[in-house]
Amino acid sequence: MEMLFEKQNAMLNATSMDIVRSFVNHVNWDAPMLCIRGPRGVGKSTLLRQHIRQQYGVGSEEVLYCSLDFAYFTQHSILEVAERFYKHGGKLLVLDEAHKYENWSREVKEVAEIYPNLQIILSGSSLLKLIDGDADLSRRCRGYYMPGLSFREYLQFYKDINLPFHSLGQLLANAKDIAAEVNSKCRPLQYFHEYLKYGYYPFYLKNPIDYYPLIEQITNYVIDVELPQLRKVNPSNCRKIKALLNVLAQQVPFDVDISKMASIIELQRNTVIEYLNHLNDAKLINLLYSDLVSVKKMQKPDKIYLENPNLLYALATTQVKIGTVRECFAVNQLSFQHTVEYGKQQGDFKVDGKWIFEVGGESKNFDQIANLPNSYILADDIESPHGNKLPLWMIGLMY
């Protein structure tokens, strides 16, 4: 136990508090049990350690931070650590990288039942399931999803420009005033395309030579390790999943032809759909459907996008089309807090079943969404809105 406290203090001392993501304010840290899931590399572990420093400081033994990939847990169980910690006055047990511990959910459930006054915070992969076999934590555990940096957070992290966040409804209702406020503090277009290439993951250190290989490492880890571990994917098919992702990176937004994709990577049609769903759950791609109400388990999606523009730039082996980047950004930002459907003949996207969006460049017009209520254009390369034509970068202010 002493060794775990020593590790905790060393890690807390090394954790910078210069910038704390605003996501910290959206979490109910008082919940008896909560779980933060998200893609690798978005800063979940850093956020947990920052929360501990803010609430407990360094040196407190009322809180214990454990990453479940510590070598310590090859010889000790979660239940054993929780018992010793609780008996010595522990109040908050933080279990990071929960998915790296076999049968984590069963032991966590047992800890919660034996020590109901011990608060538990979990974090792990986007693929982490709160319903796992006979250990159903979904009713007692508050779940959160943590995305990468928004454009607003990128400006805060890397440019020292602080802007408030706005809901989508606020952006649509007050677009002119919000854009004027942003333009009074910076020239957003000066930074927007840089963000699209390098701004989503909070480990960019102004060196693209290192940045894209790190994204590739994350992608390979998800496919080679997490999918076999958490989705029981046959390891022999991991290379084919990478080939599938490579095909998508060259052709997104992908007009989906499952049979063609299955032929290219030599897999059965239903297996391809299954793997696409796994990649969607892992937050490597975004699957869009034209009618979410009637979507069936093995139904093919209508459109496929890479999960974020940085991932697109990192994986593409041909020149990336700016139109694809714009749509990829729009889906990424809108889907965090909203339901996004493929628009088919009514714009590019329908959001929450009521707003219609068409995405394009500065010259984009309303021909495709003329006379449709609640329809908007999200246009690149403009600083200020013109009626229902809004700057594309503005939806990057939503969190």
N, C-alpha and C positions, 0 to 999 in steps of 0.2 A: 504493500500500500504506500509506503514511504517513497518508493521509486516512482510510483504513478504521480504523486504530488510533486516530486522533483521535476519530472517531465512536464507536468502542467505548468509549473512556475517558469521553467525555461522557455516554453512555447509562448506563454503570455507575455513575458518580457520581450520576446522577439516580434510580437504582434504590434504593428503600427496602428495608432489611433488617429492619424492625420485626416483620413477620410473614411467615414463609416457610411455604407450604402443606406439609402432611405428605406430600403426593404426592412431594415431593423424595426422601423416604426409601424409596420403592417402586421407584425407577428404578435399574437397574444402570449407573451412570455410567462404569464401567470397560469396558463393552462396546466392541469395535472400531467398531461403527456402531450407532446407535440412532435411532429416530424417535418423536417425541411428536406425536400427532394429537389434535384436539379441536375443539369448536365455537368459533367466533369469540367473543372476549370473556371466555373463562374464565381467562386469565392465562398462556398458554404462553410468550410472549415474556418476561414478567416472571420466570417460573420459571427460564428459561435464563440470564438475566442474573444472577439471584441465585446460581445454581450457580457461575457464573464468578467472582463476587465471593468466594464462600465458598472456592473451591478455588485461585484464582489471584490474587485481589485486583485492584485497579485499576492499570493501567500495565504489566502483563505482556505480553510479545510472544510467549509460548509458546502463547497462545490467541487466536483471531480470531473475533469475532462479526460475522456479516454477515446483514442482512435482505435477501433477494433481490428486494425491491421498491425497494432503493436505486437511485437514478438511475445510480450507478456501473456497475450490471450491464446497462445498455443498451449499453455500449461495451466491457465486459470480460466474459469467460466465467468460469464456476466453475473450469474446468480451469486457466485462466491464473492466477487468484488462488491456487488450491491449490498450483500449482507454485512461485510466488514465495514463498508463506508457508512451505512445507516446506523450501525451500533456505535460508531464513533461520532455521531452527531451530524452526519451528512444530510443535506437538504435537497441538493440538485445534482443529479447524475446525467452527464452529457455523453452520449455514445455516438461518436462520429464514425462515418464509413460503416454503417450498420450492415450493409449488404456483404461485407467481407468476412462476416462471422456466420458460420453455418448454424441454422436453427435459431437465429437471433430473435425472431418474433416469438417463438415459444418461450424462450427464457425471459424476454422482456415482459411478456404477459404474466409469467409467474412472479417476477419481481413486483409488478404493479399490484398483484393480488395479495402478496405477503406483506408488502410495505406500502400501503395506500397513501401514506403521507410523504413519500419520497417522490419528488417531481422528476420526470424523465424527459430529456430532449434527445431526439434522434436525428440523424441526417444520413443521406445516402443517395445512391444513383436515382436517376429519373425512372429506372426500371423497378425500383423498390416497390413491393406490394404490401399494403397494410393488411390485406387478407391473404394469408399464406397457410394453406392446409387447414389444420385444426386450430391455428392461432390467429383469431380474428381480432385485430387491433383497431379496426375502422371505426367502431362505435366509441372507443375511449380515447382515441388519439386524434388530435387536431392536425390536419395535413396542410402543408404549404408547398408551393412550387416556386423556386427561385430561378429567374432567368439570368441571362448575361446583361451587360450594361446597356441601358437605353442611350439614345443620343444625348439626352439631358445629363445623364450620369457621366458619359464620356467627356462632356464639356467640363464637368465638375472635377473628374479625376485627373484629366490630362491637360486642361487649359485653364484651370482655376477660375472658371466662369460658373457662377451659381445662379440657377434658375429654378423657380417653383415648378412642381408638376401639376398637370391639369387633366381632368377626366376627358374622355372622348366627347361627352355631351358639352362640356365647357369649351372645348376647342371648336366645336361646330357652331356654338352659339356666340362665342366671343372671339372669333378668329382674328379679326382686325386688331383688337386691343392687345391680344396675347402676342401676336407677331410684332407689333410695335414695341412692346416691352423687351422682347428678345433682341430685336434689331438695335435697340438703344444700348445694349450691353455687349453685343458682338455682331459680326457679320456671319450668320449661320452657314451660308453656302461656302464660306471659306474653309469650314471644318467638316461639312456633312459627308463629302465623298471620301475624305480621309477616314471618317468613322465607318463608312460602309466597307472599307478594306481592312481596317486595323482596330476598330473600336469596341467590338462586342465582348471580348474576353478581357478581364482586368489584369492580364499579365503582359500586355504590350509595353515594352521598354524602348520604344523608338528604334527597334531593330527588326525589320521585317524578315531578315535572314533567319532569325530564331523563332519568330512568331508563327509563321505558317508550319514549320516542322513540328512545333508544339501542338498545333491543332491536329496535325496528322497523327501524332502520337496518341492524343486523346481519342481520336476516331478509331485507331487500331486497337486501343485498349478496350473500348466499348464492344467492338466486334469480336475480338479474340478472347476476351476474358468475361465480360459482363453478360453477353448474350448466351454463351454456353452455361454460365453459372446461374443466371437468373431467369432465363427463358428456355433452358434445356436444348439449345440449338446444337446440332451435331457439329463438333469442332471441324470435321472434315469439310463442312460447307462454308466455313468462315471466309475462305478465299473467294468463293462465289458471291457471298454477300458484299465483299469489298468490290468485286467486279460490278455488281448491281449498283452500288453507290457511285462507282465511277461512271457508269452509263448515265445515271441521273445527273451527275455533276456537269456532264457535257451537254445535256439536252433540256434541263429544266428551264421554264415550267413545262413539265412533261405531259404531252397529250397521251394518255395512258393506253398502251397496247400491251396487255399482260402476256398474251401469247407470244408476241415478238420478244419481249424481255425474257420470258422463260426459255425461248429458243437460244437467245444470245448467251445466257449463262448456264444453260443445260440443267434446268430444274423444272419440276412440275408446276403447272399454273397455280394451283392452290398453295404450293410451298412458297412461290414468289409473293403471293398476297400475304401470307403469314409473315414472311420476313419483312415486307414493307411495313406491316403493323408493328413489328418489333423495332424497326428503325425509327418509326414515328414515336413510339413510347420512349425510346432512348434519346429523343430530341436531336436526331441527326437529320431527319426530314420532317416536313409537314404535309400531311395528306389532306386534301380538300375534297368535299363531296357537295353535290348540288342540292341535296335534300337530306339533312342529318336525321330527320325524324324517321325516315324509312331505311336508313343504312343498316345492312345486315353484316354479320360477322365476316363473311368471306366475300363481300362485295368489293369490286375494284374501285379505287378512288377516281375522281374526275380530273384532278390535277395533282401534281407532286412538285414540291419545292424543297430545296435544301433548307435546313432549319434557320440559318441566318446568313447574311451576305459574306461575312468573314470566312465561314465554312465553304461557301461557294468558291471564293477566290483561292482558298488553300487547296482545294481538291481538283479544281478544273485544270485540265491539261491543254485546253484550247482557250482562245481569247474569250473572256466573259462579256456577254452582251449587257449593256447598261439597262435595257428594258427588263431583262431577267432579274438584275440586281434590285431594281426599284420594286418589282412585285414581291421579291423575296423579303425585302425589308418591310413592306407593308403587311404581309402575312405574319411575319415574326412579331412585329410590334402590336398589331391588332389582336392577335390570338392569345396574348398573355392574360388579358382580363375580359375578353369578349369571344363570342362564338362566330367563327368566320366560315362562310360557305362559298363555294365557287358560284359565280353569278350567271354562267352560261350566256344567255342572250341579254341579260340585264346587268350590264357592267361587269367588271372583273370580279368583284367580291360583294357579298351581302353580309352585313354584320348585325348580329343579334336579331336577325329577321326583319329589320326595319330600315337600316341605312345601306345605300348602294354606293359603291366606290369604283371609279375608273382611275387607273394609275398610268401616268405617262410623263412626257417631257413638257417643256414650257409651252409648246404649241398645241398641246392636247385640247380638243374641243369637246362639246357636249353631244355630238352627233349620235353616239352609241347609247346615251342615256337620256336623250331628250324626252321631256314630258313625264319622266319618272319621278314620283315624289321622293323626298329625302335622298336625293342623289347628289353626289359630289365628285369633283375631280381632285386627285392628289397629284400635283404637278411638281416635277423636279425643276431645279434651276430658277425658281422664283423666290423672292424674299417675302412678299406680302400677298395676302389673299385678294381675289377679285370676285366678289359675289360668292358663289359656291365652288369656286376654284381655289383650293388651299395649297400652300407649300407642302410638299411631301415630308419635309423634315419635321413639320409640326407634330406628327403623330409619334415622334420620338420624344415627346415631352410628357408622356402619359404615366411614367413611373420613374 
